[in-house]
Amino acid sequence: MRTIGKTLLVAVALSSAVISPAWCGIAAPSVPPPPPGPGPSPGPWVVGGTIVSALSLMICAEWECATSHREMTPEEAITAASIPFSCFWWRRYHNQQYGPVCSGPPKP
């Protein structure tokens, strides 16, 4: 009885080895590639630069209103947005008052 069990076990082991893909020469199916992502996204430098540019424009507009009691010209706005906080270290002085008056308190 013991030999019948061993024989049966060896027969099952051999038959499973024979019909496995490795013994038959059939390669295992390849793993499909992952689905494409949503696409390239802006990196942290682009997002951070946009935030700094917007903050610079808002702070410089408030600073210009507080110091000269007038709104920024388009040229000053472009400069403030492209060069961070340029109103503090690169100030242009104008002899004439132009542009609409901002809503801040009057300049003393």
Accessible surface in RSA format (square Angstrom, percent):
REM  Atomic radii and reference values for relative SASA: ProtOr
REM  Chains: A
REM  Algorithm: Lee & Richards
REM  Probe-radius: 1.40
REM  Slices: 20
REM RES _ NUM      All-atoms   Total-Side   Main-Chain    Non-polar    All polar
REM                ABS   REL    ABS   REL    ABS   REL    ABS   REL    ABS   REL
RES MET A   1   189.97  98.4 150.48  99.6  39.49  94.0 133.39 113.4  56.58  75.0
RES ARG A   2   190.68  80.1 177.84  90.7  12.85  30.6  69.28  94.7 121.41  73.6
RES THR A   3    97.39  69.3  96.11  97.4   1.28   3.0  76.55 102.8  20.84  31.5
RES ILE A   4   115.16  65.5 112.43  83.8   2.72   6.6 114.71  82.6   0.45   1.2
RES GLY A   5    39.00  48.1   0.00   N/A  39.00  48.1  33.20  91.1   5.80  13.0
RES LYS A   6   127.26  62.1 124.58  76.4   2.68   6.4  74.78  67.3  52.48  55.9
RES THR A   7    90.85  64.6  85.77  87.0   5.08  12.1  69.04  92.7  21.81  33.0
RES LEU A   8   116.25  64.7 113.24  81.0   3.01   7.6 115.92  81.4   0.33   0.9
RES LEU A   9   126.23  70.3 122.91  87.9   3.31   8.3 125.87  88.4   0.36   1.0
RES VAL A  10    85.23  56.1  83.37  75.5   1.86   4.5  85.23  74.1   0.00   0.0
RES ALA A  11    52.18  48.0  43.11  66.5   9.07  20.6  48.41  68.2   3.77  10.0
RES VAL A  12    85.73  56.4  84.60  76.6   1.13   2.7  85.68  74.4   0.06   0.2
RES ALA A  13    55.27  50.8  45.79  70.7   9.48  21.6  51.73  72.8   3.54   9.4
RES LEU A  14   110.74  61.7 110.61  79.1   0.14   0.3 110.74  77.8   0.00   0.0
RES SER A  15    60.33  51.0  53.46  71.3   6.86  15.8  45.08  96.0  15.25  21.4
RES SER A  16    59.83  50.6  53.42  71.3   6.41  14.8  38.76  82.5  21.07  29.5
RES ALA A  17    34.54  31.8  28.11  43.4   6.43  14.6  34.54  48.6   0.00   0.0
RES VAL A  18    96.00  63.2  92.06  83.3   3.94   9.5  92.75  80.6   3.26   8.8
RES ILE A  19   132.37  75.3 113.15  84.3  19.22  46.3 113.59  81.8  18.78  51.0
RES SER A  20    33.65  28.4  28.82  38.5   4.83  11.1  31.72  67.5   1.94   2.7
RES PRO A  21    76.43  55.7  74.09  67.5   2.34   8.5  76.32  63.0   0.11   0.7
RES ALA A  22    92.55  85.1  57.42  88.6  35.13  79.9  68.45  96.4  24.10  63.8
RES TRP A  23   184.32  74.0 153.19  74.2  31.13  73.1 138.00  73.6  46.32  75.1
RES CYS A  24    70.94  53.7  35.38  39.5  35.57  83.6  17.24  43.7  53.71  57.9
RES GLY A  25    69.62  85.9   0.00   N/A  69.62  85.9  37.84 103.8  31.78  71.2
RES ILE A  26   118.58  67.5 110.99  82.7   7.58  18.3 115.03  82.8   3.54   9.6
RES ALA A  27    87.95  80.9  63.20  97.5  24.74  56.3  73.15 103.0  14.80  39.2
RES ALA A  28    80.60  74.1  58.00  89.5  22.61  51.4  59.31  83.5  21.29  56.4
RES PRO A  29   127.17  92.7 101.44  92.5  25.73  93.5 112.87  93.2  14.30  88.9
RES SER A  30   103.89  87.8  76.54 102.1  27.35  63.0  52.06 110.9  51.82  72.6
RES VAL A  31   133.83  88.1 113.03 102.3  20.79  50.1 115.26 100.1  18.57  50.4
RES PRO A  32   105.66  77.0  91.18  83.1  14.47  52.6  97.21  80.3   8.44  52.5
RES PRO A  33   115.01  83.8  95.71  87.3  19.30  70.2 101.86  84.1  13.16  81.8
RES PRO A  34   114.76  83.6  96.79  88.2  17.97  65.3 103.08  85.1  11.68  72.6
RES PRO A  35   114.95  83.8  96.41  87.9  18.54  67.4 102.48  84.6  12.47  77.5
RES PRO A  36   131.66  96.0 102.10  93.1  29.56 107.5 113.24  93.5  18.42 114.5
RES GLY A  37    58.60  72.3   0.00   N/A  58.60  72.3  29.53  81.0  29.08  65.1
RES PRO A  38   151.91 110.7 104.48  95.2  47.43 172.4 119.25  98.5  32.66 203.0
RES GLY A  39    42.88  52.9   0.00   N/A  42.88  52.9  27.78  76.2  15.10  33.8
RES PRO A  40   145.97 106.4 109.12  99.5  36.85 134.0 121.01  99.9  24.97 155.2
RES SER A  41    92.56  78.2  66.09  88.2  26.47  61.0  38.07  81.1  54.49  76.3
RES PRO A  42    87.43  63.7  65.36  59.6  22.07  80.2  74.89  61.8  12.54  78.0
RES GLY A  43    31.44  38.8   0.00   N/A  31.44  38.8  25.36  69.6   6.07  13.6
RES PRO A  44   113.68  82.8  98.84  90.1  14.84  53.9 106.24  87.7   7.43  46.2
RES TRP A  45   224.64  90.1 215.07 104.1   9.57  22.5 190.18 101.4  34.45  55.9
RES VAL A  46    91.34  60.1  83.83  75.9   7.51  18.1  90.30  78.5   1.04   2.8
RES VAL A  47    71.44  47.0  68.95  62.4   2.48   6.0  71.38  62.0   0.06   0.2
RES GLY A  48    30.27  37.3   0.00   N/A  30.27  37.3  29.81  81.8   0.46   1.0
RES GLY A  49    39.45  48.6   0.00   N/A  39.45  48.6  32.11  88.1   7.33  16.4
RES THR A  50    87.62  62.3  80.89  82.0   6.73  16.0  67.08  90.1  20.54  31.0
RES ILE A  51    95.79  54.5  92.93  69.2   2.86   6.9  95.67  68.9   0.12   0.3
RES VAL A  52    60.95  40.1  60.78  55.0   0.17   0.4  60.95  53.0   0.00   0.0
RES SER A  53    33.18  28.0  31.51  42.0   1.68   3.9  19.49  41.5  13.69  19.2
RES ALA A  54    48.35  44.5  41.80  64.5   6.54  14.9  47.89  67.4   0.46   1.2
RES LEU A  55    78.80  43.9  78.80  56.4   0.00   0.0  78.80  55.3   0.00   0.0
RES SER A  56     0.00   0.0   0.00   0.0   0.00   0.0   0.00   0.0   0.00   0.0
RES LEU A  57    64.75  36.1  64.69  46.3   0.07   0.2  64.69  45.4   0.07   0.2
RES MET A  58   116.82  60.5 106.62  70.6  10.19  24.3  70.80  60.2  46.02  61.0
RES ILE A  59    72.95  41.5  70.88  52.8   2.07   5.0  72.95  52.5   0.00   0.0
RES CYS A  60     0.45   0.3   0.16   0.2   0.28   0.7   0.16   0.4   0.28   0.3
RES ALA A  61    44.13  40.6  38.63  59.6   5.49  12.5  38.97  54.9   5.16  13.7
RES GLU A  62   121.19  69.6 118.93  90.0   2.26   5.4  47.82  92.5  73.37  59.9
RES TRP A  63   102.56  41.2  99.19  48.0   3.37   7.9 100.51  53.6   2.05   3.3
RES GLU A  64     7.92   4.5   7.92   6.0   0.00   0.0   0.58   1.1   7.34   6.0
RES CYS A  65    15.39  11.6  15.31  17.1   0.08   0.2   7.28  18.4   8.11   8.7
RES ALA A  66    63.91  58.8  40.38  62.3  23.53  53.5  43.32  61.0  20.59  54.6
RES THR A  67    36.74  26.1  29.03  29.4   7.70  18.4  34.24  46.0   2.50   3.8
RES SER A  68    12.56  10.6  11.10  14.8   1.46   3.4  11.51  24.5   1.06   1.5
RES HIS A  69    35.99  19.7  34.23  23.8   1.77   4.5  22.62  23.3  13.37  15.6
RES ARG A  70    11.21   4.7  11.17   5.7   0.05   0.1   3.21   4.4   8.00   4.8
RES GLU A  71    81.57  46.8  76.84  58.1   4.73  11.3  21.50  41.6  60.07  49.0
RES MET A  72    37.37  19.4  13.62   9.0  23.75  56.6  11.88  10.1  25.49  33.8
RES THR A  73    15.18  10.8  11.99  12.2   3.18   7.6  13.35  17.9   1.83   2.8
RES PRO A  74    97.60  71.1  90.65  82.6   6.95  25.2  97.22  80.3   0.38   2.4
RES GLU A  75   105.92  60.8 102.71  77.7   3.21   7.6  50.45  97.6  55.47  45.3
RES GLU A  76    19.68  11.3  16.48  12.5   3.21   7.6  13.99  27.1   5.69   4.6
RES ALA A  77    30.20  27.8  29.18  45.0   1.02   2.3  29.51  41.6   0.69   1.8
RES ILE A  78   121.95  69.4 118.32  88.1   3.63   8.8 121.56  87.5   0.40   1.1
RES THR A  79    29.37  20.9  27.16  27.5   2.20   5.3  12.05  16.2  17.32  26.2
RES ALA A  80     1.85   1.7   1.81   2.8   0.05   0.1   1.81   2.5   0.05   0.1
RES ALA A  81    32.61  30.0  25.40  39.2   7.21  16.4  25.51  35.9   7.10  18.8
RES SER A  82    79.73  67.4  46.67  62.3  33.06  76.2  47.18 100.5  32.55  45.6
RES ILE A  83    57.16  32.5  56.56  42.1   0.60   1.4  57.16  41.2   0.00   0.0
RES PRO A  84    70.39  51.3  64.18  58.5   6.21  22.6  64.45  53.2   5.95  37.0
RES PHE A  85    64.50  32.3  64.50  40.0   0.00   0.0  64.50  39.1   0.00   0.0
RES SER A  86     3.89   3.3   3.87   5.2   0.02   0.1   0.07   0.1   3.83   5.4
RES CYS A  87    15.59  11.8   8.82   9.8   6.76  15.9  14.36  36.4   1.23   1.3
RES PHE A  88   104.36  52.2  70.72  43.8  33.64  87.5  73.36  44.5  31.01  88.7
RES TRP A  89   162.54  65.2 128.21  62.1  34.33  80.6 128.86  68.7  33.68  54.6
RES TRP A  90   127.97  51.4 117.33  56.8  10.63  25.0  95.97  51.2  32.00  51.9
RES ARG A  91    68.91  28.9  44.81  22.8  24.10  57.4  22.43  30.7  46.48  28.2
RES ARG A  92    97.33  40.9  84.95  43.3  12.38  29.5  41.28  56.4  56.06  34.0
RES TYR A  93   180.00  84.0 149.03  84.8  30.97  80.6 114.99  86.4  65.01  80.1
RES HIS A  94    72.58  39.7  40.26  28.0  32.32  82.7  28.40  29.3  44.18  51.4
RES ASN A  95   162.85 112.3 122.55 118.4  40.30  97.0  33.84  81.4 129.02 124.7
RES GLN A  96   122.24  68.4 115.71  84.6   6.53  15.5  40.26  85.7  81.98  62.2
RES GLN A  97   133.63  74.7 104.50  76.4  29.13  69.4  61.97 131.9  71.66  54.3
RES TYR A  98    67.78  31.6  59.62  33.9   8.17  21.3  60.28  45.3   7.51   9.3
RES GLY A  99    45.70  56.4   0.00   N/A  45.70  56.4  19.49  53.5  26.21  58.7
RES PRO A 100    88.72  64.7  76.88  70.1  11.84  43.0  88.19  72.8   0.52   3.3
RES VAL A 101   102.11  67.2  78.93  71.5  23.19  55.9  78.93  68.6  23.19  62.9
RES CYS A 102    15.96  12.1   9.08  10.1   6.88  16.2  11.13  28.2   4.83   5.2
RES SER A 103   123.21 104.1  82.15 109.6  41.06  94.6  56.17 119.6  67.04  93.9
RES GLY A 104    22.61  27.9   0.00   N/A  22.61  27.9  14.48  39.8   8.12  18.2
RES PRO A 105   105.55  76.9  95.37  86.9  10.18  37.0 102.16  84.3   3.39  21.1
RES PRO A 106   107.81  78.6  94.74  86.4  13.06  47.5  94.74  78.2  13.06  81.2
RES LYS A 107   123.76  60.4  99.07  60.8  24.69  58.8  54.73  49.3  69.03  73.5
RES PRO A 108   166.41 121.3 100.16  91.3  66.26 240.9 139.85 115.5  26.56 165.1
END  Absolute sums over single chains surface
CHAIN  1 A     8986.1       7324.9       1661.2       6786.9       2199.2
END  Absolute sums over all chains
TOTAL          8986.1       7324.9       1661.2       6786.9       2199.2
